[in-house]
Amino acid sequence: MRKSFYTWLMTQRNPKSNEPVAILADLAFDDSTFPKHTDDFEEVSRYLEDQASFSFNLGQFDHIWEDYLAH
């Protein structure tokens, strides 16, 4: 079973980094409603589009998701 996107994303946290994956990881960490137990692209993508308390470039999210799938 694949670990959740959030669990993987937390391994990418680095407050000193300007990389999009590190930025998203820090934003998700601070967002108590981020979907933490899913590996479903549509669910996370819809959350980022419609419900997140922050804005993030969805094109960059697509690339981050590809990295997630590769691990």
N, C-alpha and C positions, 0 to 999 in steps of 0.2 A: 504494500500500500504506500502510495506517495505521501510524503509529509505535506501538510497544508502550505499554501502559498505564504501565509503570514509567518509560519514557523521558519521556512526557508528565508524569507525576507529579513527576519530578525538577525540572521547570520551575516547579513550585508550591512548592518548598521555601522556607521563611522561618522560621528558628528563633524570631523575635520575634513571630510571629503566633499567635493562638489560633484561627484558622479551621481547621475540620476537615480541609480538603484539605492545609493546611500541616503539620498534626500527622501525618496519615497519611504524607505525603511524608518527613518526618523519621524516622518509625518504619520505613518501608520501606527508607530509605537505610541504616539501622543493622542491618537484618536481611539477613544474607548469603544466606539461602535464599529470599527473596522472588522470585516468578517474574518475571524481567526481560525475557523475550523473547516475551510473549504479548499479544494483544489480545482474548482470550477471557474474557468475563464470568464464566462458570462456573468456569473454572480459578482465576482470582484470588479469586473469592468463596469457593470451597471451601478455598483456601489460608488465607484470613483466618479462616474458621470452624474449621478442623481442625488447621492446622499452624503458624500464625504464633506467634512467640515473644512476641507482645504481643496485647492485646485492643483491639478497635476496634468502635464502634457500626456494625452492618451497615446500618442505615437511612441513616446518614450516608454510608456507602460507596456505596449506591445513587444518592444525589444526586451524589456525586463522579463516578461512572461516567457519569451523564447529561452532566455538564460535559465529560468526556473525549470522549464521542461527538460533542458539538457542535463540537469543535475539529478 
